[in-house]
Amino acid sequence: MSVDHLSDLSPESSRPARTSAENHRAALAIARRHMGHVAWPTVFVSLGSLAGLAVSSAAALTGLWPMWVAMFVNGYLLLMQFMAVHDGIHDGICGDDKRFKWLNDLLAWTGGILTLIPYRGYDVMHLAHHRYTNDFERDPDTWCSGRNPIFLVLRFFTQTPHYVYMMTRMGMWKDKTLRRPYLIAGAHHFTAWSLLAAGFVYGFGVEMAMLWIAPTFLNVALIGLIFNYLPHRPHLSQERYTDSGVFLLPRAIHRLVTVLDMYQTYHLIHHLFPRIPFHRIGLAFHEMRPILEAEGAAIHDWTHA
């Protein structure tokens, strides 16, 4: 596999839409109303989850609640941290206001360090996923696919090391532009595992494993499920309007699930217009739904179930 196809990726990378030009212009007009502004809710989610991680970990270390409870709580809070990485790659936090580009990158770097999904390095993989969605040769997220439930769950938990494998397989280290993010990603993982080893040597390895390392695996498994598997299943279409799906659940649970899964029930909208902040993709969907239906988008509507 060559690195050449990674050379022209950008924060707006998506494949060209093979669709009605009129429909796409109409969808783009709607999308523009939801992007370009500073995404303060994303900032609050990032800072709030950072505070939550501190409180949860302190509660475990002081015996206020069991270590295993903190492990699961931290795993979910890391999903919230991941949103800064995910949206930050597309400048979705600062929007068009470059005065806040520093904030966009700071939150994305922080989230990347905590989740062990490095902002620089993962950005190349994520943009490749957008450009080559469901292409089993070039989309690294197709790792989270398959029919065997046991192997599928194992793949959810190992998506991050698979990214490192894909970076190496694609030869990022050979390319002058991509070598730096490749080395950053490698250093990131080496440092984390070195810290864990040091923790065991100096007597705090269990705490580090339970409060940080294990939660990163829980987080990446959640990402594998709600970002990489469910929205793209069965991983067949490579067309822009049909390579991902939207899930409208029964009204009694839809709003709750949508908030808990960081709005990935509307994942298709992120693929169509990746600069829309995650908390606005639901609003954008409901405005452009007639256009999406005209284009044959996969809208799984169980509203009345």
Contacts in CASP RR format, 6 or more apart in sequence:
PFRMAT RR
TARGET T0000
AUTHOR 0000-0000-0000
METHOD contacts of the structure
MODEL  1
MSVDHLSDLSPESSRPARTSAENHRAALAIARRHMGHVAWPTVFVSLGSL
AGLAVSSAAALTGLWPMWVAMFVNGYLLLMQFMAVHDGIHDGICGDDKRF
KWLNDLLAWTGGILTLIPYRGYDVMHLAHHRYTNDFERDPDTWCSGRNPI
FLVLRFFTQTPHYVYMMTRMGMWKDKTLRRPYLIAGAHHFTAWSLLAAGF
VYGFGVEMAMLWIAPTFLNVALIGLIFNYLPHRPHLSQERYTDSGVFLLP
RAIHRLVTVLDMYQTYHLIHHLFPRIPFHRIGLAFHEMRPILEAEGAAIH
DWTHA
1 137 0 8 1.000
1 138 0 8 1.000
1 169 0 8 1.000
1 170 0 8 1.000
1 171 0 8 1.000
2 170 0 8 1.000
3 170 0 8 1.000
3 171 0 8 1.000
3 172 0 8 1.000
3 174 0 8 1.000
3 175 0 8 1.000
3 178 0 8 1.000
5 128 0 8 1.000
5 131 0 8 1.000
5 132 0 8 1.000
5 138 0 8 1.000
6 124 0 8 1.000
6 127 0 8 1.000
6 128 0 8 1.000
6 170 0 8 1.000
6 172 0 8 1.000
6 175 0 8 1.000
6 178 0 8 1.000
7 175 0 8 1.000
7 177 0 8 1.000
7 178 0 8 1.000
9 124 0 8 1.000
9 127 0 8 1.000
9 128 0 8 1.000
9 131 0 8 1.000
10 127 0 8 1.000
11 89 0 8 1.000
11 90 0 8 1.000
11 91 0 8 1.000
11 127 0 8 1.000
11 274 0 8 1.000
11 275 0 8 1.000
12 90 0 8 1.000
12 274 0 8 1.000
12 275 0 8 1.000
13 127 0 8 1.000
13 128 0 8 1.000
13 130 0 8 1.000
13 131 0 8 1.000
13 274 0 8 1.000
14 130 0 8 1.000
14 131 0 8 1.000
14 240 0 8 1.000
14 271 0 8 1.000
14 272 0 8 1.000
14 274 0 8 1.000
15 130 0 8 1.000
15 131 0 8 1.000
15 132 0 8 1.000
15 133 0 8 1.000
15 238 0 8 1.000
15 239 0 8 1.000
15 240 0 8 1.000
16 240 0 8 1.000
17 24 0 8 1.000
17 240 0 8 1.000
17 241 0 8 1.000
17 272 0 8 1.000
18 239 0 8 1.000
18 240 0 8 1.000
19 240 0 8 1.000
19 241 0 8 1.000
19 295 0 8 1.000
20 294 0 8 1.000
20 295 0 8 1.000
23 291 0 8 1.000
23 294 0 8 1.000
23 295 0 8 1.000
26 288 0 8 1.000
26 291 0 8 1.000
27 272 0 8 1.000
27 273 0 8 1.000
27 288 0 8 1.000
27 291 0 8 1.000
27 292 0 8 1.000
28 273 0 8 1.000
30 284 0 8 1.000
30 287 0 8 1.000
30 288 0 8 1.000
30 291 0 8 1.000
31 272 0 8 1.000
31 273 0 8 1.000
31 276 0 8 1.000
31 284 0 8 1.000
31 288 0 8 1.000
33 284 0 8 1.000
33 287 0 8 1.000
34 273 0 8 1.000
34 276 0 8 1.000
34 277 0 8 1.000
34 280 0 8 1.000
34 281 0 8 1.000
34 283 0 8 1.000
34 284 0 8 1.000
35 92 0 8 1.000
35 95 0 8 1.000
35 273 0 8 1.000
35 275 0 8 1.000
35 276 0 8 1.000
35 277 0 8 1.000
35 280 0 8 1.000
36 92 0 8 1.000
36 95 0 8 1.000
36 96 0 8 1.000
36 97 0 8 1.000
36 275 0 8 1.000
37 95 0 8 1.000
37 96 0 8 1.000
37 97 0 8 1.000
38 93 0 8 1.000
38 94 0 8 1.000
38 95 0 8 1.000
38 97 0 8 1.000
38 100 0 8 1.000
38 103 0 8 1.000
39 87 0 8 1.000
39 92 0 8 1.000
39 93 0 8 1.000
39 94 0 8 1.000
39 95 0 8 1.000
39 277 0 8 1.000
39 279 0 8 1.000
39 280 0 8 1.000
41 277 0 8 1.000
41 279 0 8 1.000
42 83 0 8 1.000
42 84 0 8 1.000
42 87 0 8 1.000
42 92 0 8 1.000
42 93 0 8 1.000
42 107 0 8 1.000
42 277 0 8 1.000
42 278 0 8 1.000
42 279 0 8 1.000
43 93 0 8 1.000
43 103 0 8 1.000
43 107 0 8 1.000
45 80 0 8 1.000
45 83 0 8 1.000
45 84 0 8 1.000
45 279 0 8 1.000
46 80 0 8 1.000
46 81 0 8 1.000
46 83 0 8 1.000
46 84 0 8 1.000
46 107 0 8 1.000
46 110 0 8 1.000
46 111 0 8 1.000
48 80 0 8 1.000
49 77 0 8 1.000
49 78 0 8 1.000
49 80 0 8 1.000
49 81 0 8 1.000
50 81 0 8 1.000
50 110 0 8 1.000
50 114 0 8 1.000
52 77 0 8 1.000
53 74 0 8 1.000
53 77 0 8 1.000
53 78 0 8 1.000
53 81 0 8 1.000
53 114 0 8 1.000
56 70 0 8 1.000
56 73 0 8 1.000
56 74 0 8 1.000
56 77 0 8 1.000
56 211 0 8 1.000
57 70 0 8 1.000
57 74 0 8 1.000
57 211 0 8 1.000
58 64 0 8 1.000
59 65 0 8 1.000
59 70 0 8 1.000
60 66 0 8 1.000
60 67 0 8 1.000
60 69 0 8 1.000
60 70 0 8 1.000
60 207 0 8 1.000
60 210 0 8 1.000
60 211 0 8 1.000
61 207 0 8 1.000
61 211 0 8 1.000
67 206 0 8 1.000
67 207 0 8 1.000
67 210 0 8 1.000
67 211 0 8 1.000
68 210 0 8 1.000
70 210 0 8 1.000
70 211 0 8 1.000
71 210 0 8 1.000
71 211 0 8 1.000
71 214 0 8 1.000
71 215 0 8 1.000
71 218 0 8 1.000
72 215 0 8 1.000
72 218 0 8 1.000
74 211 0 8 1.000
74 212 0 8 1.000
74 215 0 8 1.000
74 218 0 8 1.000
75 215 0 8 1.000
75 216 0 8 1.000
75 218 0 8 1.000
75 219 0 8 1.000
75 222 0 8 1.000
76 218 0 8 1.000
76 219 0 8 1.000
76 222 0 8 1.000
77 215 0 8 1.000
78 114 0 8 1.000
78 115 0 8 1.000
78 215 0 8 1.000
78 216 0 8 1.000
78 218 0 8 1.000
78 219 0 8 1.000
79 219 0 8 1.000
79 222 0 8 1.000
79 223 0 8 1.000
79 262 0 8 1.000
80 262 0 8 1.000
81 110 0 8 1.000
81 111 0 8 1.000
81 112 0 8 1.000
81 114 0 8 1.000
81 115 0 8 1.000
81 219 0 8 1.000
82 111 0 8 1.000
82 112 0 8 1.000
82 115 0 8 1.000
82 117 0 8 1.000
82 219 0 8 1.000
82 223 0 8 1.000
83 262 0 8 1.000
83 278 0 8 1.000
84 93 0 8 1.000
84 107 0 8 1.000
84 108 0 8 1.000
84 110 0 8 1.000
84 111 0 8 1.000
84 112 0 8 1.000
85 108 0 8 1.000
85 111 0 8 1.000
85 112 0 8 1.000
85 115 0 8 1.000
85 117 0 8 1.000
85 119 0 8 1.000
85 122 0 8 1.000
86 126 0 8 1.000
86 227 0 8 1.000
86 278 0 8 1.000
87 93 0 8 1.000
87 108 0 8 1.000
87 277 0 8 1.000
87 278 0 8 1.000
88 94 0 8 1.000
88 104 0 8 1.000
88 105 0 8 1.000
88 107 0 8 1.000
88 108 0 8 1.000
88 119 0 8 1.000
89 108 0 8 1.000
89 119 0 8 1.000
89 122 0 8 1.000
89 123 0 8 1.000
89 126 0 8 1.000
89 127 0 8 1.000
90 274 0 8 1.000
90 275 0 8 1.000
91 101 0 8 1.000
91 104 0 8 1.000
91 275 0 8 1.000
92 104 0 8 1.000
92 275 0 8 1.000
92 276 0 8 1.000
92 277 0 8 1.000
93 100 0 8 1.000
93 103 0 8 1.000
93 104 0 8 1.000
93 107 0 8 1.000
93 108 0 8 1.000
93 277 0 8 1.000
94 100 0 8 1.000
94 101 0 8 1.000
94 103 0 8 1.000
94 104 0 8 1.000
95 104 0 8 1.000
95 275 0 8 1.000
105 119 0 8 1.000
108 119 0 8 1.000
109 119 0 8 1.000
111 117 0 8 1.000
111 119 0 8 1.000
112 118 0 8 1.000
112 119 0 8 1.000
112 122 0 8 1.000
112 188 0 8 1.000
113 188 0 8 1.000
114 212 0 8 1.000
114 216 0 8 1.000
115 216 0 8 1.000
115 219 0 8 1.000
115 220 0 8 1.000
116 160 0 8 1.000
116 188 0 8 1.000
116 189 0 8 1.000
116 192 0 8 1.000
116 213 0 8 1.000
116 216 0 8 1.000
116 220 0 8 1.000
117 160 0 8 1.000
117 163 0 8 1.000
117 220 0 8 1.000
117 223 0 8 1.000
118 181 0 8 1.000
118 184 0 8 1.000
118 185 0 8 1.000
118 186 0 8 1.000
118 188 0 8 1.000
118 189 0 8 1.000
120 180 0 8 1.000
120 181 0 8 1.000
120 184 0 8 1.000
120 185 0 8 1.000
121 163 0 8 1.000
121 167 0 8 1.000
121 172 0 8 1.000
121 181 0 8 1.000
121 182 0 8 1.000
121 184 0 8 1.000
121 185 0 8 1.000
122 163 0 8 1.000
122 185 0 8 1.000
123 181 0 8 1.000
124 167 0 8 1.000
124 172 0 8 1.000
124 178 0 8 1.000
124 181 0 8 1.000
125 140 0 8 1.000
125 141 0 8 1.000
125 163 0 8 1.000
125 166 0 8 1.000
125 167 0 8 1.000
128 138 0 8 1.000
128 139 0 8 1.000
128 140 0 8 1.000
129 139 0 8 1.000
129 140 0 8 1.000
129 141 0 8 1.000
130 271 0 8 1.000
130 274 0 8 1.000
131 138 0 8 1.000
132 138 0 8 1.000
132 139 0 8 1.000
132 238 0 8 1.000
133 139 0 8 1.000
133 141 0 8 1.000
133 232 0 8 1.000
133 238 0 8 1.000
133 243 0 8 1.000
133 244 0 8 1.000
133 271 0 8 1.000
134 142 0 8 1.000
134 232 0 8 1.000
134 235 0 8 1.000
134 236 0 8 1.000
134 237 0 8 1.000
134 238 0 8 1.000
134 243 0 8 1.000
135 142 0 8 1.000
135 238 0 8 1.000
136 142 0 8 1.000
136 235 0 8 1.000
140 162 0 8 1.000
140 163 0 8 1.000
140 166 0 8 1.000
141 159 0 8 1.000
141 224 0 8 1.000
141 227 0 8 1.000
141 228 0 8 1.000
141 232 0 8 1.000
142 232 0 8 1.000
142 235 0 8 1.000
143 155 0 8 1.000
143 158 0 8 1.000
143 159 0 8 1.000
143 162 0 8 1.000
143 228 0 8 1.000
144 152 0 8 1.000
144 155 0 8 1.000
144 156 0 8 1.000
144 159 0 8 1.000
144 224 0 8 1.000
144 225 0 8 1.000
144 228 0 8 1.000
144 229 0 8 1.000
145 152 0 8 1.000
145 155 0 8 1.000
145 228 0 8 1.000
145 229 0 8 1.000
145 232 0 8 1.000
145 233 0 8 1.000
145 234 0 8 1.000
145 235 0 8 1.000
146 152 0 8 1.000
146 155 0 8 1.000
146 235 0 8 1.000
152 229 0 8 1.000
153 221 0 8 1.000
155 162 0 8 1.000
155 224 0 8 1.000
156 220 0 8 1.000
156 221 0 8 1.000
156 222 0 8 1.000
156 223 0 8 1.000
156 224 0 8 1.000
156 225 0 8 1.000
156 228 0 8 1.000
156 229 0 8 1.000
157 217 0 8 1.000
157 220 0 8 1.000
157 221 0 8 1.000
158 220 0 8 1.000
159 220 0 8 1.000
159 221 0 8 1.000
159 223 0 8 1.000
159 224 0 8 1.000
159 228 0 8 1.000
160 216 0 8 1.000
160 220 0 8 1.000
163 185 0 8 1.000
164 185 0 8 1.000
164 186 0 8 1.000
164 189 0 8 1.000
167 173 0 8 1.000
167 182 0 8 1.000
167 185 0 8 1.000
168 182 0 8 1.000
171 178 0 8 1.000
171 182 0 8 1.000
172 178 0 8 1.000
172 179 0 8 1.000
172 181 0 8 1.000
172 182 0 8 1.000
173 179 0 8 1.000
173 182 0 8 1.000
173 183 0 8 1.000
192 213 0 8 1.000
195 208 0 8 1.000
196 205 0 8 1.000
196 208 0 8 1.000
196 209 0 8 1.000
196 213 0 8 1.000
199 205 0 8 1.000
199 208 0 8 1.000
200 206 0 8 1.000
226 261 0 8 1.000
226 262 0 8 1.000
226 264 0 8 1.000
227 264 0 8 1.000
227 267 0 8 1.000
230 247 0 8 1.000
230 264 0 8 1.000
230 267 0 8 1.000
231 244 0 8 1.000
231 245 0 8 1.000
231 247 0 8 1.000
231 264 0 8 1.000
231 267 0 8 1.000
231 268 0 8 1.000
232 243 0 8 1.000
232 244 0 8 1.000
232 245 0 8 1.000
232 267 0 8 1.000
237 243 0 8 1.000
237 298 0 8 1.000
240 271 0 8 1.000
240 272 0 8 1.000
241 268 0 8 1.000
241 272 0 8 1.000
241 292 0 8 1.000
241 295 0 8 1.000
241 296 0 8 1.000
241 297 0 8 1.000
242 295 0 8 1.000
242 296 0 8 1.000
242 297 0 8 1.000
242 298 0 8 1.000
243 271 0 8 1.000
244 267 0 8 1.000
244 268 0 8 1.000
244 270 0 8 1.000
244 271 0 8 1.000
244 298 0 8 1.000
245 267 0 8 1.000
245 268 0 8 1.000
245 297 0 8 1.000
245 298 0 8 1.000
245 299 0 8 1.000
245 300 0 8 1.000
246 265 0 8 1.000
246 266 0 8 1.000
246 267 0 8 1.000
246 268 0 8 1.000
246 269 0 8 1.000
246 285 0 8 1.000
246 292 0 8 1.000
246 297 0 8 1.000
246 298 0 8 1.000
246 299 0 8 1.000
246 300 0 8 1.000
247 265 0 8 1.000
247 300 0 8 1.000
247 302 0 8 1.000
248 254 0 8 1.000
248 265 0 8 1.000
248 299 0 8 1.000
248 300 0 8 1.000
248 301 0 8 1.000
248 302 0 8 1.000
248 303 0 8 1.000
249 257 0 8 1.000
249 258 0 8 1.000
249 265 0 8 1.000
249 302 0 8 1.000
249 303 0 8 1.000
249 305 0 8 1.000
250 302 0 8 1.000
250 303 0 8 1.000
250 304 0 8 1.000
250 305 0 8 1.000
251 303 0 8 1.000
254 265 0 8 1.000
254 303 0 8 1.000
257 265 0 8 1.000
258 265 0 8 1.000
258 266 0 8 1.000
258 282 0 8 1.000
262 278 0 8 1.000
263 278 0 8 1.000
263 279 0 8 1.000
263 281 0 8 1.000
263 282 0 8 1.000
264 270 0 8 1.000
264 278 0 8 1.000
265 282 0 8 1.000
266 281 0 8 1.000
266 282 0 8 1.000
266 284 0 8 1.000
266 285 0 8 1.000
267 281 0 8 1.000
268 285 0 8 1.000
268 292 0 8 1.000
268 297 0 8 1.000
268 298 0 8 1.000
269 276 0 8 1.000
269 281 0 8 1.000
269 282 0 8 1.000
269 284 0 8 1.000
269 285 0 8 1.000
269 288 0 8 1.000
270 276 0 8 1.000
270 278 0 8 1.000
270 281 0 8 1.000
273 284 0 8 1.000
276 284 0 8 1.000
285 292 0 8 1.000
289 299 0 8 1.000
292 299 0 8 1.000
293 299 0 8 1.000
END
